[in-house]
Amino acid sequence: MFGDSQARTASTISLSILVVIEMLNAMNALSSSESLLTLPLWKNMILVYAITLSMVLHFGLLYTPFLQDVFGIVPLGWDEWKIVMGWSIPIIGIDEVLKWVEREYFMAKADLGRVETLACDAVSTLFVE
């Protein structure tokens, strides 16, 4: 169905999409509820270094001829990187929507439950004393 070159290109694009998505997920994991847009990434420099190192290693893998042969991958051009980014970047939006839902519906209910508990405690202390 695919020639060897096409299969290697498709495999390399798939690998790169997975790598980039995982790096974006690592950034999103800074907080389970706060938006990535409001959190400064540099607050966790170890994470920044780890993401940078991971991407440098991935680029080294992609653009070193010996490693290309070992792993059966090909170097990606700009058109392929556009595909990688087009499939990877939406994960930020998806995660932002999930964080918003958590803040709006789950955290608000948790706060409401805490207020109700405090109110019940206050009323019960009035009658106990």
Backbone as XML, in Angstrom:
<?xml version="1.0"?>
<chain id="A" units="angstrom">
  <residue number="1" name="MET">
    <atom name="N" x="0.829" y="-1.195" z="0.000"/>
    <atom name="CA" x="0.000" y="0.000" z="0.000"/>
    <atom name="C" x="0.872" y="1.256" z="0.000"/>
  </residue>
  <residue number="2" name="PHE">
    <atom name="N" x="1.801" y="1.357" z="0.954"/>
    <atom name="CA" x="2.726" y="2.479" z="1.001"/>
    <atom name="C" x="4.105" y="1.987" z="0.604"/>
  </residue>
  <residue number="3" name="GLY">
    <atom name="N" x="4.839" y="2.871" z="-0.056"/>
    <atom name="CA" x="6.232" y="2.549" z="-0.316"/>
    <atom name="C" x="7.030" y="2.672" z="0.967"/>
  </residue>
  <residue number="4" name="ASP">
    <atom name="N" x="8.229" y="2.153" z="0.981"/>
    <atom name="CA" x="9.056" y="2.198" z="2.186"/>
    <atom name="C" x="9.281" y="3.632" z="2.653"/>
  </residue>
  <residue number="5" name="SER">
    <atom name="N" x="9.498" y="4.536" z="1.724"/>
    <atom name="CA" x="9.727" y="5.944" z="2.075"/>
    <atom name="C" x="8.483" y="6.563" z="2.708"/>
  </residue>
  <residue number="6" name="GLN">
    <atom name="N" x="7.318" y="6.276" z="2.135"/>
    <atom name="CA" x="6.077" y="6.820" z="2.687"/>
    <atom name="C" x="5.791" y="6.248" z="4.078"/>
  </residue>
  <residue number="7" name="ALA">
    <atom name="N" x="6.048" y="4.962" z="4.250"/>
    <atom name="CA" x="5.809" y="4.336" z="5.554"/>
    <atom name="C" x="6.739" y="4.922" z="6.612"/>
  </residue>
  <residue number="8" name="ARG">
    <atom name="N" x="7.989" y="5.131" z="6.254"/>
    <atom name="CA" x="8.934" y="5.725" z="7.209"/>
    <atom name="C" x="8.530" y="7.158" z="7.554"/>
  </residue>
  <residue number="9" name="THR">
    <atom name="N" x="8.093" y="7.913" z="6.555"/>
    <atom name="CA" x="7.655" y="9.289" z="6.812"/>
    <atom name="C" x="6.444" y="9.292" z="7.731"/>
  </residue>
  <residue number="10" name="ALA">
    <atom name="N" x="5.476" y="8.428" z="7.459"/>
    <atom name="CA" x="4.280" y="8.351" z="8.302"/>
    <atom name="C" x="4.637" y="7.935" z="9.728"/>
  </residue>
  <residue number="11" name="SER">
    <atom name="N" x="5.530" y="6.970" z="9.867"/>
    <atom name="CA" x="5.957" y="6.537" z="11.206"/>
    <atom name="C" x="6.674" y="7.654" z="11.951"/>
  </residue>
  <residue number="12" name="THR">
    <atom name="N" x="7.501" y="8.395" z="11.233"/>
    <atom name="CA" x="8.241" y="9.493" z="11.860"/>
    <atom name="C" x="7.297" y="10.606" z="12.285"/>
  </residue>
  <residue number="13" name="ILE">
    <atom name="N" x="6.318" y="10.910" z="11.447"/>
    <atom name="CA" x="5.325" y="11.926" z="11.809"/>
    <atom name="C" x="4.552" y="11.469" z="13.046"/>
  </residue>
  <residue number="14" name="SER">
    <atom name="N" x="4.144" y="10.209" z="13.073"/>
    <atom name="CA" x="3.406" y="9.678" z="14.230"/>
    <atom name="C" x="4.236" y="9.754" z="15.504"/>
  </residue>
  <residue number="15" name="LEU">
    <atom name="N" x="5.485" y="9.354" z="15.413"/>
    <atom name="CA" x="6.380" y="9.432" z="16.567"/>
    <atom name="C" x="6.519" y="10.875" z="17.047"/>
  </residue>
  <residue number="16" name="SER">
    <atom name="N" x="6.702" y="11.794" z="16.121"/>
    <atom name="CA" x="6.882" y="13.203" z="16.483"/>
    <atom name="C" x="5.623" y="13.780" z="17.105"/>
  </residue>
  <residue number="17" name="ILE">
    <atom name="N" x="4.456" y="13.383" z="16.598"/>
    <atom name="CA" x="3.198" y="13.838" z="17.197"/>
    <atom name="C" x="3.114" y="13.358" z="18.643"/>
  </residue>
  <residue number="18" name="LEU">
    <atom name="N" x="3.444" y="12.104" z="18.882"/>
    <atom name="CA" x="3.404" y="11.571" z="20.251"/>
    <atom name="C" x="4.372" y="12.302" z="21.174"/>
  </residue>
  <residue number="19" name="VAL">
    <atom name="N" x="5.572" y="12.563" z="20.689"/>
    <atom name="CA" x="6.569" y="13.266" z="21.507"/>
    <atom name="C" x="6.081" y="14.672" z="21.848"/>
  </residue>
  <residue number="20" name="VAL">
    <atom name="N" x="5.609" y="15.413" z="20.854"/>
    <atom name="CA" x="5.167" y="16.793" z="21.088"/>
    <atom name="C" x="3.945" y="16.818" z="21.996"/>
  </residue>
  <residue number="21" name="ILE">
    <atom name="N" x="2.990" y="15.914" z="21.781"/>
    <atom name="CA" x="1.810" y="15.872" z="22.652"/>
    <atom name="C" x="2.220" y="15.596" z="24.098"/>
  </residue>
  <residue number="22" name="GLU">
    <atom name="N" x="3.143" y="14.691" z="24.303"/>
    <atom name="CA" x="3.580" y="14.401" z="25.673"/>
    <atom name="C" x="4.286" y="15.597" z="26.310"/>
  </residue>
  <residue number="23" name="MET">
    <atom name="N" x="5.036" y="16.350" z="25.540"/>
    <atom name="CA" x="5.690" y="17.543" z="26.089"/>
    <atom name="C" x="4.638" y="18.600" z="26.446"/>
  </residue>
  <residue number="24" name="LEU">
    <atom name="N" x="3.624" y="18.747" z="25.612"/>
    <atom name="CA" x="2.547" y="19.691" z="25.912"/>
    <atom name="C" x="1.739" y="19.222" z="27.124"/>
  </residue>
  <residue number="25" name="ASN">
    <atom name="N" x="1.522" y="17.920" z="27.243"/>
    <atom name="CA" x="0.836" y="17.385" z="28.425"/>
    <atom name="C" x="1.644" y="17.630" z="29.691"/>
  </residue>
  <residue number="26" name="ALA">
    <atom name="N" x="2.951" y="17.540" z="29.582"/>
    <atom name="CA" x="3.800" y="17.824" z="30.745"/>
    <atom name="C" x="3.618" y="19.273" z="31.185"/>
  </residue>
  <residue number="27" name="MET">
    <atom name="N" x="3.540" y="20.186" z="30.219"/>
    <atom name="CA" x="3.308" y="21.595" z="30.574"/>
    <atom name="C" x="1.926" y="21.763" z="31.188"/>
  </residue>
  <residue number="28" name="ASN">
    <atom name="N" x="0.933" y="21.090" z="30.627"/>
    <atom name="CA" x="-0.424" y="21.182" z="31.161"/>
    <atom name="C" x="-0.528" y="20.608" z="32.564"/>
  </residue>
  <residue number="29" name="ALA">
    <atom name="N" x="0.365" y="19.714" z="32.926"/>
    <atom name="CA" x="0.308" y="19.066" z="34.233"/>
    <atom name="C" x="0.820" y="19.954" z="35.364"/>
  </residue>
  <residue number="30" name="LEU">
    <atom name="N" x="1.243" y="21.166" z="35.053"/>
    <atom name="CA" x="1.664" y="22.086" z="36.118"/>
    <atom name="C" x="0.553" y="22.281" z="37.138"/>
  </residue>
  <residue number="31" name="SER">
    <atom name="N" x="-0.684" y="22.267" z="36.672"/>
    <atom name="CA" x="-1.825" y="22.386" z="37.567"/>
    <atom name="C" x="-2.986" y="21.601" z="36.978"/>
  </residue>
  <residue number="32" name="SER">
    <atom name="N" x="-3.735" y="20.938" z="37.840"/>
    <atom name="CA" x="-4.878" y="20.180" z="37.339"/>
    <atom name="C" x="-6.093" y="21.063" z="37.117"/>
  </residue>
  <residue number="33" name="SER">
    <atom name="N" x="-6.065" y="22.284" z="37.655"/>
    <atom name="CA" x="-7.234" y="23.141" z="37.499"/>
    <atom name="C" x="-6.918" y="24.536" z="36.965"/>
  </residue>
  <residue number="34" name="GLU">
    <atom name="N" x="-5.712" y="25.035" z="37.182"/>
    <atom name="CA" x="-5.370" y="26.369" z="36.685"/>
    <atom name="C" x="-4.994" y="26.316" z="35.219"/>
  </residue>
  <residue number="35" name="SER">
    <atom name="N" x="-5.350" y="27.366" z="34.505"/>
    <atom name="CA" x="-5.057" y="27.443" z="33.080"/>
    <atom name="C" x="-3.558" y="27.568" z="32.836"/>
  </residue>
  <residue number="36" name="LEU">
    <atom name="N" x="-3.096" y="26.893" z="31.806"/>
    <atom name="CA" x="-1.695" y="27.003" z="31.393"/>
    <atom name="C" x="-1.375" y="28.438" z="30.983"/>
  </residue>
  <residue number="37" name="LEU">
    <atom name="N" x="-2.391" y="29.162" z="30.536"/>
    <atom name="CA" x="-2.190" y="30.538" z="30.091"/>
    <atom name="C" x="-1.931" y="31.489" z="31.259"/>
  </residue>
  <residue number="38" name="THR">
    <atom name="N" x="-2.309" y="31.090" z="32.475"/>
    <atom name="CA" x="-2.089" y="31.956" z="33.641"/>
    <atom name="C" x="-0.903" y="31.508" z="34.489"/>
  </residue>
  <residue number="39" name="LEU">
    <atom name="N" x="-0.424" y="30.296" z="34.259"/>
    <atom name="CA" x="0.708" y="29.786" z="35.035"/>
    <atom name="C" x="2.018" y="30.084" z="34.321"/>
  </residue>
  <residue number="40" name="PRO">
    <atom name="N" x="2.962" y="30.676" z="35.005"/>
    <atom name="CA" x="4.267" y="30.869" z="34.366"/>
    <atom name="C" x="5.026" y="29.544" z="34.317"/>
  </residue>
  <residue number="41" name="LEU">
    <atom name="N" x="5.411" y="29.143" z="33.129"/>
    <atom name="CA" x="6.104" y="27.871" z="32.927"/>
    <atom name="C" x="7.448" y="27.850" z="33.646"/>
  </residue>
  <residue number="42" name="TRP">
    <atom name="N" x="8.087" y="29.002" z="33.758"/>
    <atom name="CA" x="9.424" y="29.074" z="34.353"/>
    <atom name="C" x="9.412" y="28.867" z="35.866"/>
  </residue>
  <residue number="43" name="LYS">
    <atom name="N" x="8.234" y="28.720" z="36.477"/>
    <atom name="CA" x="8.192" y="28.418" z="37.910"/>
    <atom name="C" x="8.720" y="27.020" z="38.194"/>
  </residue>
  <residue number="44" name="ASN">
    <atom name="N" x="8.706" y="26.169" z="37.188"/>
    <atom name="CA" x="9.228" y="24.815" z="37.339"/>
    <atom name="C" x="10.323" y="24.622" z="36.295"/>
  </residue>
  <residue number="45" name="MET">
    <atom name="N" x="11.512" y="25.124" z="36.611"/>
    <atom name="CA" x="12.611" y="25.086" z="35.643"/>
    <atom name="C" x="13.074" y="23.664" z="35.343"/>
  </residue>
  <residue number="46" name="ILE">
    <atom name="N" x="12.914" y="22.759" z="36.285"/>
    <atom name="CA" x="13.287" y="21.369" z="36.008"/>
    <atom name="C" x="12.426" y="20.822" z="34.873"/>
  </residue>
  <residue number="47" name="LEU">
    <atom name="N" x="11.143" y="21.158" z="34.898"/>
    <atom name="CA" x="10.253" y="20.733" z="33.816"/>
    <atom name="C" x="10.669" y="21.358" z="32.494"/>
  </residue>
  <residue number="48" name="VAL">
    <atom name="N" x="11.010" y="22.637" z="32.515"/>
    <atom name="CA" x="11.458" y="23.319" z="31.293"/>
    <atom name="C" x="12.709" y="22.640" z="30.740"/>
  </residue>
  <residue number="49" name="TYR">
    <atom name="N" x="13.661" y="22.334" z="31.622"/>
    <atom name="CA" x="14.888" y="21.659" z="31.179"/>
    <atom name="C" x="14.585" y="20.262" z="30.641"/>
  </residue>
  <residue number="50" name="ALA">
    <atom name="N" x="13.686" y="19.551" z="31.298"/>
    <atom name="CA" x="13.342" y="18.194" z="30.854"/>
    <atom name="C" x="12.674" y="18.212" z="29.480"/>
  </residue>
  <residue number="51" name="ILE">
    <atom name="N" x="11.778" y="19.161" z="29.266"/>
    <atom name="CA" x="11.117" y="19.281" z="27.961"/>
    <atom name="C" x="12.134" y="19.660" z="26.898"/>
  </residue>
  <residue number="52" name="THR">
    <atom name="N" x="13.006" y="20.609" z="27.222"/>
    <atom name="CA" x="14.042" y="21.026" z="26.273"/>
    <atom name="C" x="14.953" y="19.858" z="25.921"/>
  </residue>
  <residue number="53" name="LEU">
    <atom name="N" x="15.403" y="19.125" z="26.935"/>
    <atom name="CA" x="16.270" y="17.973" z="26.688"/>
    <atom name="C" x="15.557" y="16.920" z="25.840"/>
  </residue>
  <residue number="54" name="SER">
    <atom name="N" x="14.301" y="16.661" z="26.142"/>
    <atom name="CA" x="13.540" y="15.675" z="25.368"/>
    <atom name="C" x="13.430" y="16.073" z="23.908"/>
  </residue>
  <residue number="55" name="MET">
    <atom name="N" x="13.169" y="17.352" z="23.665"/>
    <atom name="CA" x="13.038" y="17.800" z="22.272"/>
    <atom name="C" x="14.390" y="17.800" z="21.563"/>
  </residue>
  <residue number="56" name="VAL">
    <atom name="N" x="15.462" y="18.175" z="22.262"/>
    <atom name="CA" x="16.803" y="18.129" z="21.661"/>
    <atom name="C" x="17.149" y="16.691" z="21.288"/>
  </residue>
  <residue number="57" name="LEU">
    <atom name="N" x="16.858" y="15.754" z="22.177"/>
    <atom name="CA" x="17.116" y="14.347" z="21.879"/>
    <atom name="C" x="16.268" y="13.864" z="20.700"/>
  </residue>
  <residue number="58" name="HIS">
    <atom name="N" x="15.033" y="14.305" z="20.642"/>
    <atom name="CA" x="14.164" y="13.913" z="19.522"/>
    <atom name="C" x="14.702" y="14.471" z="18.204"/>
  </residue>
  <residue number="59" name="PHE">
    <atom name="N" x="15.107" y="15.742" z="18.218"/>
    <atom name="CA" x="15.690" y="16.325" z="16.998"/>
    <atom name="C" x="16.983" y="15.609" z="16.626"/>
  </residue>
  <residue number="60" name="GLY">
    <atom name="N" x="17.785" y="15.263" z="17.635"/>
    <atom name="CA" x="19.005" y="14.506" z="17.363"/>
    <atom name="C" x="18.700" y="13.170" z="16.712"/>
  </residue>
  <residue number="61" name="LEU">
    <atom name="N" x="17.672" y="12.524" z="17.197"/>
    <atom name="CA" x="17.241" y="11.254" z="16.621"/>
    <atom name="C" x="16.793" y="11.431" z="15.173"/>
  </residue>
  <residue number="62" name="LEU">
    <atom name="N" x="16.038" y="12.493" z="14.925"/>
    <atom name="CA" x="15.492" y="12.717" z="13.580"/>
    <atom name="C" x="16.545" y="13.126" z="12.557"/>
  </residue>
  <residue number="63" name="TYR">
    <atom name="N" x="17.540" y="13.868" z="12.985"/>
    <atom name="CA" x="18.451" y="14.481" z="12.014"/>
    <atom name="C" x="19.873" y="13.925" z="12.064"/>
  </residue>
  <residue number="64" name="THR">
    <atom name="N" x="20.085" y="12.799" z="12.746"/>
    <atom name="CA" x="21.385" y="12.123" z="12.737"/>
    <atom name="C" x="21.261" y="10.893" z="11.835"/>
  </residue>
  <residue number="65" name="PRO">
    <atom name="N" x="21.997" y="10.885" z="10.711"/>
    <atom name="CA" x="21.832" y="9.787" z="9.738"/>
    <atom name="C" x="21.974" y="8.386" z="10.337"/>
  </residue>
  <residue number="66" name="PHE">
    <atom name="N" x="22.963" y="8.174" z="11.198"/>
    <atom name="CA" x="23.151" y="6.849" z="11.795"/>
    <atom name="C" x="21.909" y="6.426" z="12.581"/>
  </residue>
  <residue number="67" name="LEU">
    <atom name="N" x="21.366" y="7.348" z="13.388"/>
    <atom name="CA" x="20.193" y="7.033" z="14.199"/>
    <atom name="C" x="18.938" y="6.855" z="13.349"/>
  </residue>
  <residue number="68" name="GLN">
    <atom name="N" x="18.873" y="7.569" z="12.219"/>
    <atom name="CA" x="17.739" y="7.393" z="11.304"/>
    <atom name="C" x="17.677" y="5.951" z="10.818"/>
  </residue>
  <residue number="69" name="ASP">
    <atom name="N" x="18.835" y="5.403" z="10.471"/>
    <atom name="CA" x="18.883" y="4.020" z="9.994"/>
    <atom name="C" x="18.543" y="3.034" z="11.110"/>
  </residue>
  <residue number="70" name="VAL">
    <atom name="N" x="19.053" y="3.289" z="12.298"/>
    <atom name="CA" x="18.813" y="2.385" z="13.428"/>
    <atom name="C" x="17.325" y="2.328" z="13.769"/>
  </residue>
  <residue number="71" name="PHE">
    <atom name="N" x="16.663" y="3.491" z="13.800"/>
    <atom name="CA" x="15.265" y="3.553" z="14.211"/>
    <atom name="C" x="14.277" y="3.509" z="13.048"/>
  </residue>
  <residue number="72" name="GLY">
    <atom name="N" x="14.755" y="3.499" z="11.829"/>
    <atom name="CA" x="13.874" y="3.416" z="10.667"/>
    <atom name="C" x="13.014" y="4.652" z="10.480"/>
  </residue>
  <residue number="73" name="ILE">
    <atom name="N" x="13.596" y="5.818" z="10.733"/>
    <atom name="CA" x="12.862" y="7.073" z="10.586"/>
    <atom name="C" x="13.547" y="7.947" z="9.553"/>
  </residue>
  <residue number="74" name="VAL">
    <atom name="N" x="12.882" y="9.016" z="9.181"/>
    <atom name="CA" x="13.419" y="9.953" z="8.194"/>
    <atom name="C" x="13.363" y="11.360" z="8.775"/>
  </residue>
  <residue number="75" name="PRO">
    <atom name="N" x="14.223" y="12.262" z="8.289"/>
    <atom name="CA" x="14.134" y="13.649" z="8.762"/>
    <atom name="C" x="12.849" y="14.293" z="8.241"/>
  </residue>
  <residue number="76" name="LEU">
    <atom name="N" x="12.261" y="15.142" z="9.064"/>
    <atom name="CA" x="11.025" y="15.816" z="8.675"/>
    <atom name="C" x="11.327" y="17.201" z="8.130"/>
  </residue>
  <residue number="77" name="GLY">
    <atom name="N" x="10.592" y="17.586" z="7.097"/>
    <atom name="CA" x="10.688" y="18.932" z="6.541"/>
    <atom name="C" x="9.615" y="19.824" z="7.151"/>
  </residue>
  <residue number="78" name="TRP">
    <atom name="N" x="9.565" y="21.065" z="6.690"/>
    <atom name="CA" x="8.604" y="22.030" z="7.235"/>
    <atom name="C" x="7.163" y="21.572" z="7.057"/>
  </residue>
  <residue number="79" name="ASP">
    <atom name="N" x="6.852" y="20.985" z="5.904"/>
    <atom name="CA" x="5.475" y="20.535" z="5.676"/>
    <atom name="C" x="5.071" y="19.449" z="6.671"/>
  </residue>
  <residue number="80" name="GLU">
    <atom name="N" x="5.988" y="18.531" z="6.947"/>
    <atom name="CA" x="5.687" y="17.489" z="7.925"/>
    <atom name="C" x="5.569" y="18.062" z="9.342"/>
  </residue>
  <residue number="81" name="TRP">
    <atom name="N" x="6.410" y="19.050" z="9.674"/>
    <atom name="CA" x="6.318" y="19.669" z="11.001"/>
    <atom name="C" x="5.008" y="20.432" z="11.167"/>
  </residue>
  <residue number="82" name="LYS">
    <atom name="N" x="4.489" y="20.979" z="10.087"/>
    <atom name="CA" x="3.171" y="21.633" z="10.163"/>
    <atom name="C" x="2.097" y="20.604" z="10.512"/>
  </residue>
  <residue number="83" name="ILE">
    <atom name="N" x="2.201" y="19.413" z="9.933"/>
    <atom name="CA" x="1.258" y="18.338" z="10.257"/>
    <atom name="C" x="1.399" y="17.945" z="11.729"/>
  </residue>
  <residue number="84" name="VAL">
    <atom name="N" x="2.634" y="17.783" z="12.178"/>
    <atom name="CA" x="2.886" y="17.414" z="13.581"/>
    <atom name="C" x="2.265" y="18.447" z="14.515"/>
  </residue>
  <residue number="85" name="MET">
    <atom name="N" x="2.517" y="19.712" z="14.258"/>
    <atom name="CA" x="1.991" y="20.760" z="15.142"/>
    <atom name="C" x="0.470" y="20.864" z="15.030"/>
  </residue>
  <residue number="86" name="GLY">
    <atom name="N" x="-0.052" y="20.680" z="13.832"/>
    <atom name="CA" x="-1.501" y="20.735" z="13.645"/>
    <atom name="C" x="-2.241" y="19.661" z="14.431"/>
  </residue>
  <residue number="87" name="TRP">
    <atom name="N" x="-1.632" y="18.497" z="14.574"/>
    <atom name="CA" x="-2.246" y="17.420" z="15.342"/>
    <atom name="C" x="-1.917" y="17.505" z="16.828"/>
  </residue>
  <residue number="88" name="SER">
    <atom name="N" x="-0.845" y="18.184" z="17.196"/>
    <atom name="CA" x="-0.395" y="18.211" z="18.594"/>
    <atom name="C" x="-0.961" y="19.378" z="19.390"/>
  </residue>
  <residue number="89" name="ILE">
    <atom name="N" x="-0.953" y="20.550" z="18.823"/>
    <atom name="CA" x="-1.326" y="21.760" z="19.565"/>
    <atom name="C" x="-2.763" y="21.741" z="20.093"/>
  </residue>
  <residue number="90" name="PRO">
    <atom name="N" x="-3.714" y="21.123" z="19.404"/>
    <atom name="CA" x="-5.078" y="21.103" z="19.971"/>
    <atom name="C" x="-5.178" y="20.481" z="21.359"/>
  </residue>
  <residue number="91" name="ILE">
    <atom name="N" x="-4.189" y="19.711" z="21.783"/>
    <atom name="CA" x="-4.237" y="19.114" z="23.120"/>
    <atom name="C" x="-4.264" y="20.199" z="24.196"/>
  </residue>
  <residue number="92" name="ILE">
    <atom name="N" x="-3.663" y="21.345" z="23.917"/>
    <atom name="CA" x="-3.695" y="22.445" z="24.887"/>
    <atom name="C" x="-5.128" y="22.941" z="25.050"/>
  </residue>
  <residue number="93" name="GLY">
    <atom name="N" x="-5.817" y="23.148" z="23.935"/>
    <atom name="CA" x="-7.212" y="23.596" z="23.993"/>
    <atom name="C" x="-8.114" y="22.586" z="24.675"/>
  </residue>
  <residue number="94" name="ILE">
    <atom name="N" x="-7.920" y="21.314" z="24.368"/>
    <atom name="CA" x="-8.724" y="20.260" z="24.995"/>
    <atom name="C" x="-8.507" y="20.268" z="26.506"/>
  </residue>
  <residue number="95" name="ASP">
    <atom name="N" x="-7.263" y="20.362" z="26.919"/>
    <atom name="CA" x="-6.968" y="20.367" z="28.351"/>
    <atom name="C" x="-7.485" y="21.633" z="29.029"/>
  </residue>
  <residue number="96" name="GLU">
    <atom name="N" x="-7.429" y="22.763" z="28.336"/>
    <atom name="CA" x="-7.961" y="24.004" z="28.904"/>
    <atom name="C" x="-9.468" y="23.894" z="29.122"/>
  </residue>
  <residue number="97" name="VAL">
    <atom name="N" x="-10.175" y="23.270" z="28.187"/>
    <atom name="CA" x="-11.620" y="23.066" z="28.350"/>
    <atom name="C" x="-11.887" y="22.160" z="29.551"/>
  </residue>
  <residue number="98" name="LEU">
    <atom name="N" x="-11.121" y="21.085" z="29.684"/>
    <atom name="CA" x="-11.301" y="20.185" z="30.828"/>
    <atom name="C" x="-11.015" y="20.894" z="32.153"/>
  </residue>
  <residue number="99" name="LYS">
    <atom name="N" x="-9.995" y="21.740" z="32.180"/>
    <atom name="CA" x="-9.689" y="22.497" z="33.400"/>
    <atom name="C" x="-10.804" y="23.487" z="33.712"/>
  </residue>
  <residue number="100" name="TRP">
    <atom name="N" x="-11.370" y="24.108" z="32.688"/>
    <atom name="CA" x="-12.467" y="25.049" z="32.892"/>
    <atom name="C" x="-13.674" y="24.324" z="33.477"/>
  </residue>
  <residue number="101" name="VAL">
    <atom name="N" x="-14.003" y="23.159" z="32.914"/>
    <atom name="CA" x="-15.125" y="22.373" z="33.429"/>
    <atom name="C" x="-14.878" y="22.018" z="34.895"/>
  </residue>
  <residue number="102" name="GLU">
    <atom name="N" x="-13.664" y="21.626" z="35.211"/>
    <atom name="CA" x="-13.345" y="21.295" z="36.602"/>
    <atom name="C" x="-13.536" y="22.508" z="37.507"/>
  </residue>
  <residue number="103" name="ARG">
    <atom name="N" x="-13.031" y="23.670" z="37.075"/>
    <atom name="CA" x="-13.162" y="24.884" z="37.900"/>
    <atom name="C" x="-14.620" y="25.290" z="38.056"/>
  </residue>
  <residue number="104" name="GLU">
    <atom name="N" x="-15.374" y="25.253" z="36.977"/>
    <atom name="CA" x="-16.749" y="25.755" z="36.998"/>
    <atom name="C" x="-17.726" y="24.823" z="37.706"/>
  </residue>
  <residue number="105" name="TYR">
    <atom name="N" x="-17.561" y="23.534" z="37.520"/>
    <atom name="CA" x="-18.570" y="22.605" z="38.016"/>
    <atom name="C" x="-18.129" y="21.799" z="39.232"/>
  </residue>
  <residue number="106" name="PHE">
    <atom name="N" x="-16.921" y="21.314" z="39.234"/>
    <atom name="CA" x="-16.504" y="20.439" z="40.320"/>
    <atom name="C" x="-15.925" y="21.214" z="41.493"/>
  </residue>
  <residue number="107" name="MET">
    <atom name="N" x="-15.083" y="22.200" z="41.223"/>
    <atom name="CA" x="-14.498" y="22.974" z="42.320"/>
    <atom name="C" x="-15.548" y="23.862" z="42.960"/>
  </residue>
  <residue number="108" name="ALA">
    <atom name="N" x="-16.482" y="24.392" z="42.167"/>
    <atom name="CA" x="-17.539" y="25.238" z="42.718"/>
    <atom name="C" x="-18.418" y="24.420" z="43.659"/>
  </residue>
  <residue number="109" name="LYS">
    <atom name="N" x="-18.743" y="23.176" z="43.283"/>
    <atom name="CA" x="-19.548" y="22.321" z="44.153"/>
    <atom name="C" x="-18.781" y="21.963" z="45.421"/>
  </residue>
  <residue number="110" name="ALA">
    <atom name="N" x="-17.499" y="21.743" z="45.303"/>
    <atom name="CA" x="-16.688" y="21.430" z="46.482"/>
    <atom name="C" x="-16.667" y="22.613" z="47.434"/>
  </residue>
  <residue number="111" name="ASP">
    <atom name="N" x="-16.536" y="23.822" z="46.897"/>
    <atom name="CA" x="-16.553" y="25.019" z="47.739"/>
    <atom name="C" x="-17.914" y="25.196" z="48.390"/>
  </residue>
  <residue number="112" name="LEU">
    <atom name="N" x="-18.995" y="24.942" z="47.642"/>
    <atom name="CA" x="-20.341" y="25.061" z="48.178"/>
    <atom name="C" x="-20.550" y="24.054" z="49.309"/>
  </residue>
  <residue number="113" name="GLY">
    <atom name="N" x="-20.078" y="22.845" z="49.126"/>
    <atom name="CA" x="-20.184" y="21.825" z="50.168"/>
    <atom name="C" x="-19.433" y="22.226" z="51.422"/>
  </residue>
  <residue number="114" name="ARG">
    <atom name="N" x="-18.290" y="22.854" z="51.255"/>
    <atom name="CA" x="-17.499" y="23.307" z="52.394"/>
    <atom name="C" x="-18.246" y="24.414" z="53.141"/>
  </residue>
  <residue number="115" name="VAL">
    <atom name="N" x="-18.880" y="25.329" z="52.406"/>
    <atom name="CA" x="-19.641" y="26.410" z="53.033"/>
    <atom name="C" x="-20.822" y="25.836" z="53.805"/>
  </residue>
  <residue number="116" name="GLU">
    <atom name="N" x="-21.524" y="24.861" z="53.201"/>
    <atom name="CA" x="-22.656" y="24.239" z="53.892"/>
    <atom name="C" x="-22.197" y="23.543" z="55.174"/>
  </residue>
  <residue number="117" name="THR">
    <atom name="N" x="-21.073" y="22.875" z="55.130"/>
    <atom name="CA" x="-20.538" y="22.199" z="56.313"/>
    <atom name="C" x="-20.202" y="23.209" z="57.400"/>
  </residue>
  <residue number="118" name="LEU">
    <atom name="N" x="-19.570" y="24.310" z="57.019"/>
    <atom name="CA" x="-19.237" y="25.345" z="58.003"/>
    <atom name="C" x="-20.496" y="25.942" z="58.608"/>
  </residue>
  <residue number="119" name="ALA">
    <atom name="N" x="-21.526" y="26.165" z="57.790"/>
    <atom name="CA" x="-22.779" y="26.723" z="58.294"/>
    <atom name="C" x="-23.440" y="25.752" z="59.269"/>
  </residue>
  <residue number="120" name="CYS">
    <atom name="N" x="-23.460" y="24.470" z="58.940"/>
    <atom name="CA" x="-24.044" y="23.463" z="59.838"/>
    <atom name="C" x="-23.275" y="23.401" z="61.151"/>
  </residue>
  <residue number="121" name="ASP">
    <atom name="N" x="-21.965" y="23.468" z="61.080"/>
    <atom name="CA" x="-21.149" y="23.454" z="62.295"/>
    <atom name="C" x="-21.456" y="24.665" z="63.166"/>
  </residue>
  <residue number="122" name="ALA">
    <atom name="N" x="-21.611" y="25.822" z="62.536"/>
    <atom name="CA" x="-21.896" y="27.041" z="63.296"/>
    <atom name="C" x="-23.251" y="26.943" z="63.982"/>
  </residue>
  <residue number="123" name="VAL">
    <atom name="N" x="-24.248" y="26.435" z="63.268"/>
    <atom name="CA" x="-25.589" y="26.301" z="63.845"/>
    <atom name="C" x="-25.581" y="25.268" z="64.966"/>
  </residue>
  <residue number="124" name="SER">
    <atom name="N" x="-24.904" y="24.157" z="64.762"/>
    <atom name="CA" x="-24.891" y="23.106" z="65.791"/>
    <atom name="C" x="-24.190" y="23.582" z="67.063"/>
  </residue>
  <residue number="125" name="THR">
    <atom name="N" x="-23.167" y="24.421" z="66.940"/>
    <atom name="CA" x="-22.501" y="24.923" z="68.145"/>
    <atom name="C" x="-23.408" y="25.866" z="68.918"/>
  </residue>
  <residue number="126" name="LEU">
    <atom name="N" x="-24.333" y="26.542" z="68.227"/>
    <atom name="CA" x="-25.274" y="27.416" z="68.928"/>
    <atom name="C" x="-26.191" y="26.613" z="69.835"/>
  </residue>
  <residue number="127" name="PHE">
    <atom name="N" x="-26.625" y="25.450" z="69.351"/>
    <atom name="CA" x="-27.563" y="24.644" z="70.127"/>
    <atom name="C" x="-26.883" y="23.762" z="71.168"/>
  </residue>
  <residue number="128" name="VAL">
    <atom name="N" x="-25.637" y="23.430" z="70.944"/>
    <atom name="CA" x="-24.926" y="22.567" z="71.885"/>
    <atom name="C" x="-24.509" y="23.356" z="73.114"/>
  </residue>
  <residue number="129" name="GLU">
    <atom name="N" x="-24.114" y="24.573" z="72.925"/>
    <atom name="CA" x="-23.627" y="25.375" z="74.053"/>
    <atom name="C" x="-24.722" y="25.917" z="74.845"/>
  </residue>
</chain>
